[in-house]
Structure formats: C-alpha cells, structure tokens
Amino acid sequence: MPYCLNPSCQKPNNPEGGRFCMNCGKNLQLKGLYEAISLIGQGGMGRAFQAKDLGRLGQPCAIKQFLPQFQESELMKKAIALFESEAAQLKALGSHPQIPELIAYFGEDGCLYLVQELIEGENLYIELQRNGIFIEAQIYELLANILPVLQFIHDRQVIHRDIKPDNIIRCSLTAPELVQEAGKANYQSPITNSPQVNFVLVDFGAAKAFTTDTANRTGTLIGSAEYIAPEQARGKAFPQSDLYSLGVTCIYLLTGISPFDLYDDESDRWIWREKLQTPISNHLAVILNRLLERAISNRYSSANEVMHDLQSVTISSDNNSNSLEVSCINLHNSPQIKKLIESLNLGQWQESDLLTNTIILELANKNRIAELTSNDIDQISCDIWVAIDQAWMQASNNRFGWSIQKQIWKSLSGRLIYEENNYWEFAKIYEKFADRVGWRKPRWLNLEFSPKIWRKYENLTFSISAPRGHLPSLFFWEGFNLVDTVLYRLEICRQSQDNS
C-alpha cells in the first residue's frame, strides 16, 4: 500500500491504487516515478522507506528522505552537505554489486530525496545480537568480501569514513541472483576469483573524496567514535583509516564487547585477544593487529595488501592454537589438501565443497561421484579422509564435516552398513537426514505437513550460518548411496588413528 511521505501526516497508510493521500492530500508518487510502501527506519537525519520504482515496472527500491532535527543553521548546512555527499559519492563510484546503486537524487516540496537500490538483509550488528559472537571462519568470510569493496572505492579516491557493523549488510539474495548481480558489473573478487557476493557496504553519507592535499588537511570529525582511527578523530582521514575501522569491526564481532572496552588506556594497547571466548589462529590475529595499529605507517597500506596476507594462510603445528592443522598428512606432498584448508580458512564454503569432490575423484580416477564404488572409498588412504574431515570441522567450529554428519545420521537411527535387502530403510533415513541438514525444504512454506522438495545445489546455503551438517554437501548430493559407506570408512579410519 502507498505510504505518505508528508512528515506531518497522521495516517500515512493508503489503499492500493491511490495517487493522493486520503488523509492530507499529498501526492503519493515522487516525481511521478517513486512510491513509498513502508517505513523501514528513521533517525536524526531523516527517514528511509521501502518503495517501488514505477519507471522500472515496480522494481523494489529504497527512498531516503532528508529530515534533520536541527535548528542551528551551521549544523543544518553540514547535514545537507553530508546528504548531498552521499549522492555524489554513489554517483561517482558507479556500479558495483556490493554498493547500493544510486537511482535518483532530487528535491521536492521542500525535502531532499535520495532513491537507491533496495538491499534486503540485515546488518552485522543485528546479526551479532541475534546469533551471538562470530567465529574465525566468519571473520575470514567478512574480510574476503569487504576488502575488495574498499579497494574499489579507494582506487576511485573515496574514503568511506564510517565502517562499522551497522553499515555492512549480509545480503539475503539467493546464490544465482548474487551471481547475476555481480555479472552485471563484470566484477570478480580478487580472493575468491568468483562473482559470489555476500556482504554489501552501505551509508556513504560520511564518504569523502580525497587527494594528497585534502587527505592531510584537518577537517570535520565524522564517523562513529568506537570505530574511527586516531587520525580520523583529529579530523584527518586516509584510505588506511577505513582499514583501521574494519579491524575494529572484526574484533567487536569476535568478542561482542564495545571497542572502547577492548583498548587499555593504562597500558596503551589493545586487549581484545584476552577477551575472546574462543581462541583464534595466530594468522588471523596478526592480520587484525596490523589493521589496528595506531600509527598509519605500521598499518596495512591498502586493502590489496591485506588480501595478500589473507591468501597466504599458514598451516600451524602449534597445538595450543586454533589454526587449521592437519598433522596426519604431509601437506607438501598433498597440495590439494593444503588448497582445501586455505579455502576453508577464508570461508569459501562452496569452493571448498567442490574441491572436496575434486580431491576424491582424482584419487579414485573417476569423473563423477556417482561412478564411485565402495571399493573406491576403501582404497583411498585414511589420512585423506581424516584430513578433509578435520579441515571442515576446524574451519567451521564443528558445524560442518563428515563427523558432524555421522552424528546426525546415527541420531536418526541410521546405520553405517546397509545391504540391498534393507534399501528402503536406508532411503527413509536419508530423507530425514536431508531434511535435518537443510538439503530439502517444504513445498509450501510454513505448513508443517507440507511435502518436501530438494533444493537446487546452487540454492544451498554456502555460509557458516547454514544448518549444522549442511556442508560438505555435493558429495552426498550426487552419490547419496555412499552415505553409509563414507561414514563407515571415516569411523574405521578414526578408530585406527586412535589405536596407533
């Protein structure tokens, strides 16, 4: 239903099809093209609405209405400048799948409006409150997604100046839609080498164009106090200031504690590692600490430099660390296993799923999982099975992996050895198993007894937020009859390892 944008309107909701507000008479269509549907947020600077673009066949969009609560003329001038800056920066940045597209910017009836692409999803602050603190793999996933965006805007002489959890949205588009959106911009992440996108950077109201002169000139303090870099607090901003704020964002997500309480003024140092509930790898800690350096010269010089360090994942043999470790196999002689661990450690879940299949197929000398036999499974070294399983388990904090799937399988009364004469019992357990790990969904949503249908592989959830046991998936997706064989092989291998 159309929503009236008159701030004084007492009954803004209107019936479908109306052109003018039935309460106050205001035109419900901005420029005759944009129609608000519902209020989605408001603050001291204005309001945001879910809307539709009538010029694009009703395509969803968002409307920002400038409505500051200031009386002082100087504050009003600065507020207007920030609002206009957001439009200018979005226009200058052009099209990027992880930045909201600017559709229009104009004034009407004494108000300023900005119309942009509607980003559906929730920001990381809300996600933290709902799901709890992030684990290491989620931070790798975040960095791998957001760093290319920062490099993109910095290359175009723009500093965001307000990087924080509230301004990073986990996009709720399905995987095929994300690929399609990324394809529009002909953009690929330097880390993943694929157009898969999970996070969107929003709120460019504080963004600023920089040059050698303007970056060093003292100016207005802009940004959120908990997250801004020391130099930004003094009115100066550099591309490295965004990297600092990203580092602070990460330690907040890892601890759930205000950044103010993660820095000890008495000793003049960060104490975030001491506040962790679960230890993280030294590899990630070193990256975060360098992002958090107070001196710009000690910080990373660019987002690309951070991405380079992310890609050089080290495999630690330190038993006291939480880094990915596979002690049972010589990684030097198994580059595919090392590649899998690096991919998992970066939170590249779909790539890791595909790579898991590739490793097994190459060892069995087969082209498809469906061609594998129980004899092929038995001929592959126990070291391989345990190494792959251990990598998945450690990267996901025991959410994914064959061992987790085995626990779920057995909890459903599934056996590890089935014969042809009890196939139907196996098939029944397999369907329950698929429902439990999220590979199937109700045909009709919200109906308890709705028949289940299989999700398409590309529509599975390749994220740490997926149901427990959701990944790896493709192996059992193509070779469902191998579930008991693989799980039994893993159990034998684990027992053999324990007895040695």
FIVOTI-953424 format. One record per residue (C-alpha): x, y, z; residue number from 0. Coordinates in Angstrom, 2 decimals. Layout:
N
east north up n
X Y Z NUM;
...
END
This chain:
500
east north up n
0.00 0.00 0.00 0;
1.28 3.54 -0.75 1;
2.80 5.34 2.24 2;
2.51 9.12 2.53 3;
5.85 10.93 2.82 4;
4.40 14.03 4.49 5;
6.17 14.07 7.91 6;
3.07 15.64 9.49 7;
0.59 13.11 8.11 8;
-1.18 11.27 10.94 9;
-2.48 8.42 8.75 10;
0.24 7.72 6.16 11;
-1.03 4.30 5.04 12;
-3.21 4.48 1.94 13;
-5.22 1.94 -0.11 14;
-3.65 0.43 -3.20 15;
-4.06 2.40 -6.39 16;
-4.45 5.83 -4.82 17;
-2.48 8.76 -6.24 18;
-3.05 11.23 -3.39 19;
-3.03 10.69 0.37 20;
-6.57 10.25 1.68 21;
-5.60 11.99 4.94 22;
-3.52 15.04 3.94 23;
-3.84 15.16 0.14 24;
-0.10 14.90 -0.64 25;
0.92 13.32 -3.94 26;
1.99 9.75 -3.14 27;
4.37 9.49 -6.10 28;
7.67 11.36 -6.04 29;
8.36 12.80 -9.49 30;
5.54 10.54 -10.64 31;
8.03 7.65 -10.52 32;
8.72 6.54 -6.94 33;
6.11 5.31 -4.47 34;
6.90 4.57 -0.82 35;
5.38 1.39 0.61 36;
6.51 1.23 4.23 37;
8.80 2.94 6.74 38;
11.93 0.86 7.39 39;
13.97 3.20 9.58 40;
14.36 6.70 10.93 41;
16.93 8.77 12.81 42;
18.13 12.28 13.46 43;
18.90 12.89 9.77 44;
15.71 11.56 8.22 45;
13.69 8.50 7.29 46;
14.13 5.51 5.00 47;
11.34 3.74 3.14 48;
10.87 0.58 1.18 49;
9.48 1.68 -2.16 50;
8.90 0.74 -5.77 51;
10.22 2.32 -8.93 52;
7.24 2.79 -11.23 53;
9.55 3.68 -14.10 54;
11.14 0.24 -13.79 55;
7.96 -1.83 -13.75 56;
7.58 -1.57 -9.97 57;
11.09 -2.80 -9.16 58;
11.85 -2.54 -5.40 59;
13.95 0.43 -4.32 60;
14.68 2.48 -1.20 61;
13.86 6.13 -0.59 62;
15.88 8.25 1.85 63;
14.07 11.39 2.96 64;
16.28 14.15 4.40 65;
14.58 15.34 7.60 66;
17.19 16.64 10.11 67;
16.11 17.71 13.57 68;
18.50 20.68 13.76 69;
17.60 24.29 14.45 70;
21.10 25.79 14.16 71;
21.90 26.97 10.63 72;
25.52 25.75 10.71 73;
24.50 22.23 11.71 74;
21.84 22.25 9.02 75;
24.39 23.25 6.39 76;
26.69 20.40 7.43 77;
23.79 17.93 7.45 78;
22.74 18.98 3.96 79;
26.35 18.69 2.78 80;
26.58 15.12 4.13 81;
23.31 14.12 2.49 82;
24.37 15.59 -0.84 83;
27.79 13.97 -0.42 84;
26.21 10.52 -0.28 85;
24.50 11.10 -3.64 86;
27.69 12.50 -5.14 87;
29.86 9.62 -3.95 88;
27.40 6.93 -5.05 89;
27.19 8.57 -8.46 90;
30.98 8.82 -8.72 91;
31.50 5.18 -7.72 92;
29.19 3.91 -10.45 93;
28.02 0.30 -10.48 94;
29.35 -2.30 -8.06 95;
27.46 -5.36 -6.77 96;
28.36 -4.58 -3.15 97;
27.44 -0.89 -3.13 98;
23.81 0.32 -3.39 99;
23.13 1.71 -6.86 100;
22.07 5.36 -6.95 101;
18.83 5.68 -8.94 102;
17.92 9.34 -8.43 103;
18.55 12.39 -6.28 104;
16.25 15.43 -6.18 105;
14.28 17.91 -4.09 106;
10.51 18.05 -3.87 107;
8.11 20.03 -1.64 108;
10.97 21.42 0.43 109;
12.56 18.00 1.13 110;
15.61 16.28 -0.32 111;
15.26 12.68 -1.52 112;
17.74 10.01 -2.50 113;
16.46 6.91 -4.31 114;
18.72 3.89 -4.40 115;
18.78 0.14 -4.81 116;
17.00 -1.73 -2.01 117;
19.40 -4.01 -0.14 118;
17.49 -6.84 1.52 119;
19.15 -8.43 4.52 120;
20.28 -7.50 8.00 121;
23.34 -5.62 9.15 122;
26.09 -7.30 11.14 123;
25.18 -5.51 14.37 124;
21.71 -7.07 14.27 125;
23.19 -10.44 13.24 126;
25.54 -10.34 16.23 127;
22.68 -9.60 18.63 128;
20.60 -12.42 17.15 129;
23.20 -15.16 16.65 130;
25.98 -14.29 19.08 131;
29.67 -13.66 18.53 132;
31.35 -14.55 15.25 133;
33.83 -17.37 14.86 134;
37.11 -17.18 12.95 135;
35.70 -18.53 9.69 136;
33.04 -15.82 9.67 137;
35.68 -13.11 10.03 138;
37.63 -14.57 7.09 139;
34.40 -14.58 5.09 140;
33.74 -10.93 6.00 141;
37.26 -9.78 5.15 142;
37.31 -11.70 1.87 143;
34.07 -9.96 0.85 144;
34.58 -6.41 2.11 145;
38.26 -5.79 1.34 146;
37.70 -5.82 -2.46 147;
34.96 -3.21 -1.98 148;
37.30 -0.97 -0.01 149;
39.99 -1.35 -2.67 150;
37.37 -0.44 -5.29 151;
36.35 2.80 -3.57 152;
39.91 3.75 -2.60 153;
41.03 3.30 -6.20 154;
38.38 5.89 -7.06 155;
39.70 8.36 -4.49 156;
36.87 7.80 -1.97 157;
37.17 7.14 1.77 158;
34.05 5.69 3.41 159;
34.87 7.07 6.90 160;
32.14 5.13 8.73 161;
32.96 1.42 8.52 162;
31.12 -0.38 11.32 163;
28.83 -3.44 11.74 164;
25.70 -1.31 11.22 165;
26.89 -0.33 7.72 166;
27.67 -3.84 6.47 167;
24.63 -5.84 5.37 168;
24.59 -9.57 4.73 169;
22.64 -9.66 1.52 170;
19.68 -12.04 1.51 171;
19.70 -12.66 -2.26 172;
19.96 -16.30 -3.28 173;
23.20 -17.53 -4.81 174;
22.07 -17.37 -8.50 175;
20.79 -13.80 -8.00 176;
24.08 -12.78 -6.45 177;
25.99 -14.19 -9.38 178;
23.68 -12.36 -11.78 179;
24.14 -9.05 -9.93 180;
27.90 -9.49 -9.83 181;
27.90 -10.31 -13.51 182;
26.18 -7.02 -14.33 183;
29.19 -5.14 -13.01 184;
31.70 -7.52 -14.59 185;
33.26 -7.81 -11.16 186;
35.12 -10.66 -9.52 187;
36.58 -10.83 -6.04 188;
40.40 -10.98 -6.11 189;
40.26 -13.52 -3.29 190;
37.61 -15.94 -4.43 191;
38.02 -15.47 -8.19 192;
34.27 -15.84 -8.43 193;
31.38 -13.37 -8.57 194;
29.76 -14.72 -5.40 195;
28.88 -11.82 -3.07 196;
27.58 -11.96 0.50 197;
28.05 -8.50 2.02 198;
27.06 -5.01 0.92 199;
28.64 -1.78 2.18 200;
26.06 0.94 2.79 201;
25.68 4.52 4.10 202;
28.08 6.64 2.08 203;
26.80 9.80 3.77 204;
30.15 10.27 5.51 205;
32.21 9.30 2.46 206;
34.72 11.82 1.20 207;
36.77 12.26 -1.95 208;
40.46 12.54 -1.16 209;
43.61 13.88 -2.79 210;
47.10 14.31 -1.44 211;
46.13 17.78 -0.25 212;
42.67 17.14 1.19 213;
43.65 13.94 2.99 214;
46.18 15.84 5.08 215;
44.02 18.85 5.81 216;
42.32 18.98 9.20 217;
38.57 18.92 8.81 218;
35.29 17.99 10.48 219;
35.21 14.94 12.75 220;
32.99 12.38 11.03 221;
32.43 8.72 11.85 222;
31.34 6.55 14.78 223;
33.53 7.18 17.83 224;
34.03 3.49 18.73 225;
35.38 2.61 15.29 226;
37.28 5.60 13.91 227;
41.05 5.65 13.53 228;
43.12 8.02 15.72 229;
43.95 10.32 12.80 230;
40.28 10.46 11.82 231;
39.42 11.52 15.38 232;
41.70 14.51 14.75 233;
39.78 15.46 11.61 234;
42.05 13.73 9.06 235;
41.14 10.67 7.02 236;
43.11 8.35 4.75 237;
42.26 5.07 2.98 238;
44.09 3.34 5.87 239;
41.51 4.88 8.21 240;
38.86 2.61 6.66 241;
41.14 -0.39 7.21 242;
41.51 0.53 10.89 243;
37.71 0.75 11.27 244;
37.34 -2.64 9.56 245;
39.79 -4.12 12.06 246;
37.82 -2.67 14.97 247;
34.62 -4.06 13.44 248;
36.18 -7.54 13.35 249;
37.30 -7.57 16.99 250;
33.88 -6.32 18.07 251;
32.19 -9.16 16.15 252;
34.63 -11.69 17.68 253;
34.03 -10.53 21.26 254;
30.65 -8.80 21.37 255;
32.33 -6.16 23.56 256;
32.39 -2.42 22.88 257;
35.68 -1.40 21.22 258;
36.03 1.20 23.98 259;
36.48 -1.69 26.42 260;
38.91 -3.57 24.16 261;
41.63 -0.94 24.47 262;
43.52 -0.45 27.73 263;
44.47 3.21 28.13 264;
46.72 2.48 31.09 265;
48.99 0.14 29.12 266;
48.20 1.85 25.77 267;
47.43 -1.40 23.95 268;
44.60 -3.47 22.55 269;
43.47 -6.29 24.87 270;
40.90 -7.84 22.53 271;
42.58 -11.27 22.40 272;
42.26 -11.53 26.17 273;
38.50 -11.05 25.82 274;
37.93 -13.84 23.29 275;
35.67 -16.68 24.36 276;
37.27 -18.96 21.75 277;
40.93 -18.56 20.71 278;
41.67 -17.77 17.07 279;
44.65 -18.60 14.86 280;
47.80 -16.53 15.04 281;
47.43 -15.94 11.31 282;
44.18 -14.01 11.73 283;
45.35 -12.31 14.93 284;
48.44 -10.94 13.18 285;
46.29 -9.52 10.37 286;
43.85 -7.89 12.77 287;
46.58 -6.42 14.96 288;
48.21 -4.83 11.95 289;
44.87 -3.34 10.89 290;
44.59 -1.91 14.41 291;
47.99 -0.21 14.51 292;
47.59 3.35 15.79 293;
50.42 4.64 13.60 294;
49.44 4.75 9.93 295;
52.97 3.77 8.87 296;
52.61 0.48 10.80 297;
49.21 -0.29 9.31 298;
48.50 -2.02 6.00 299;
48.95 0.42 3.14 300;
46.00 -0.89 1.12 301;
43.14 -3.38 1.11 302;
45.02 -5.37 -1.54 303;
47.91 -5.81 0.87 304;
45.54 -7.25 3.49 305;
44.06 -9.60 0.89 306;
47.54 -10.83 0.02 307;
48.10 -11.80 3.66 308;
44.69 -13.45 3.81 309;
45.63 -15.66 0.87 310;
48.92 -16.74 2.43 311;
47.28 -18.91 5.06 312;
49.86 -20.71 7.15 313;
49.25 -24.18 8.48 314;
50.37 -24.22 12.09 315;
51.52 -27.23 14.08 316;
51.06 -25.34 17.35 317;
48.72 -27.49 19.39 318;
47.80 -24.51 21.55 319;
46.41 -22.52 18.61 320;
43.05 -22.78 16.88 321;
44.55 -22.62 13.39 322;
43.82 -25.24 10.79 323;
46.17 -28.13 11.32 324;
46.41 -31.50 9.64 325;
49.11 -33.43 11.39 326;
48.20 -36.76 9.87 327;
49.28 -35.95 6.31 328;
52.35 -34.44 4.67 329;
50.90 -31.28 3.16 330;
53.96 -30.72 0.99 331;
53.04 -33.85 -0.93 332;
49.34 -33.03 -0.99 333;
48.82 -29.54 -2.46 334;
45.10 -30.20 -2.94 335;
44.59 -30.73 0.81 336;
46.55 -27.57 1.53 337;
44.43 -25.70 -1.02 338;
41.27 -27.02 0.66 339;
42.44 -25.81 4.06 340;
43.27 -22.37 2.70 341;
39.86 -22.15 1.02 342;
38.06 -23.19 4.21 343;
40.11 -20.80 6.31 344;
38.95 -17.96 4.03 345;
35.31 -19.01 4.43 346;
34.99 -20.01 0.77 347;
32.43 -22.72 1.51 348;
31.15 -23.54 -1.98 349;
34.65 -23.59 -3.45 350;
35.67 -25.95 -0.63 351;
32.69 -28.19 -1.29 352;
33.61 -28.50 -4.96 353;
37.28 -29.02 -4.11 354;
36.40 -31.84 -1.69 355;
34.77 -33.69 -4.57 356;
37.70 -32.99 -6.86 357;
40.20 -34.47 -4.40 358;
38.24 -37.71 -4.00 359;
37.59 -38.09 -7.74 360;
41.24 -37.57 -8.65 361;
42.35 -40.18 -6.12 362;
39.76 -42.67 -7.37 363;
40.46 -41.79 -11.02 364;
36.76 -41.23 -11.70 365;
34.87 -38.42 -13.44 366;
31.72 -38.30 -11.33 367;
30.85 -39.09 -7.73 368;
28.00 -41.30 -8.94 369;
30.64 -43.60 -10.52 370;
32.36 -44.29 -7.19 371;
32.01 -47.71 -5.58 372;
32.50 -48.85 -2.00 373;
35.81 -50.40 -3.13 374;
36.98 -46.97 -4.39 375;
36.15 -45.48 -0.98 376;
38.13 -48.17 0.82 377;
41.17 -47.72 -1.44 378;
41.61 -44.04 -0.55 379;
44.02 -43.51 2.33 380;
42.64 -42.95 5.82 381;
44.92 -39.92 6.06 382;
42.94 -38.27 3.26 383;
39.52 -38.93 4.80 384;
40.60 -37.72 8.24 385;
42.45 -34.69 6.84 386;
39.42 -33.50 4.84 387;
37.07 -34.10 7.74 388;
39.36 -32.36 10.22 389;
39.75 -29.34 7.95 390;
35.98 -28.90 7.64 391;
35.45 -29.39 11.37 392;
38.11 -26.91 12.48 393;
37.21 -24.22 9.92 394;
33.53 -24.30 10.91 395;
33.98 -24.65 14.67 396;
32.43 -28.14 14.48 397;
29.40 -27.14 12.40 398;
30.36 -28.86 9.15 399;
32.18 -32.06 8.23 400;
31.59 -35.78 7.83 401;
31.97 -36.40 11.57 402;
29.10 -33.98 12.27 403;
27.01 -35.61 9.55 404;
27.76 -39.01 11.08 405;
26.46 -37.81 14.45 406;
23.24 -36.59 12.83 407;
22.89 -39.79 10.77 408;
23.21 -42.01 13.85 409;
20.85 -39.78 15.89 410;
18.18 -40.58 13.28 411;
18.79 -44.32 13.86 412;
20.83 -44.56 10.68 413;
23.26 -47.48 10.43 414;
26.75 -47.40 8.94 415;
26.31 -50.64 6.98 416;
23.32 -51.30 4.72 417;
22.67 -54.17 2.35 418;
20.44 -54.30 -0.74 419;
17.64 -56.02 1.19 420;
17.18 -53.04 3.53 421;
17.47 -50.28 0.91 422;
14.08 -48.78 1.76 423;
15.09 -48.35 5.39 424;
18.22 -46.54 4.18 425;
16.21 -44.31 1.81 426;
13.82 -43.34 4.60 427;
16.69 -42.35 6.92 428;
18.40 -40.50 4.08 429;
15.34 -38.29 3.53 430;
15.14 -37.49 7.23 431;
18.86 -36.74 7.19 432;
18.47 -34.39 4.20 433;
15.65 -32.56 5.99 434;
17.73 -32.19 9.16 435;
20.78 -30.70 7.42 436;
18.68 -28.41 5.22 437;
19.05 -30.01 1.80 438;
15.27 -30.23 1.37 439;
12.55 -27.68 2.06 440;
8.72 -27.70 2.37 441;
6.92 -27.32 -0.96 442;
4.59 -24.84 0.71 443;
6.20 -22.62 3.29 444;
5.01 -22.54 6.91 445;
2.93 -25.69 6.56 446;
4.09 -28.35 8.99 447;
2.97 -31.31 6.90 448;
3.89 -29.89 3.51 449;
5.69 -32.42 1.26 450;
9.44 -31.77 1.00 451;
11.27 -30.95 -2.20 452;
15.00 -30.97 -2.91 453;
16.74 -27.61 -3.13 454;
18.84 -27.00 -6.21 455;
22.52 -27.30 -5.41 456;
23.20 -23.64 -6.22 457;
20.45 -22.65 -3.74 458;
22.06 -24.35 -0.76 459;
23.43 -22.09 1.98 460;
27.17 -21.65 1.48 461;
27.68 -19.76 4.71 462;
28.66 -20.50 8.30 463;
25.04 -19.71 9.21 464;
23.83 -22.85 7.37 465;
22.24 -25.66 9.42 466;
24.63 -27.93 11.28 467;
25.87 -30.66 8.94 468;
24.78 -28.73 5.82 469;
28.29 -28.98 4.35 470;
30.06 -30.65 2.67 471;
27.03 -31.39 0.52 472;
27.84 -32.11 -3.10 473;
29.47 -35.48 -2.34 474;
26.28 -36.98 -0.87 475;
24.18 -34.92 -3.29 476;
25.50 -36.83 -6.28 477;
26.33 -40.08 -4.52 478;
23.55 -40.48 -1.96 479;
24.06 -44.25 -1.87 480;
27.57 -43.69 -0.47 481;
26.47 -42.07 2.79 482;
26.80 -45.17 4.96 483;
29.96 -46.28 3.11 484;
31.79 -42.98 3.61 485;
30.68 -42.55 7.21 486;
31.70 -46.14 8.00 487;
35.09 -45.63 6.32 488;
35.64 -42.47 8.38 489;
34.77 -44.29 11.60 490;
37.22 -47.09 10.81 491;
39.91 -44.51 10.00 492;
39.28 -42.60 13.21 493;
39.46 -45.79 15.27 494;
42.67 -46.82 13.53 495;
44.18 -43.40 14.26 496;
43.15 -43.58 17.93 497;
44.71 -47.04 18.34 498;
48.02 -46.13 16.69 499;
END
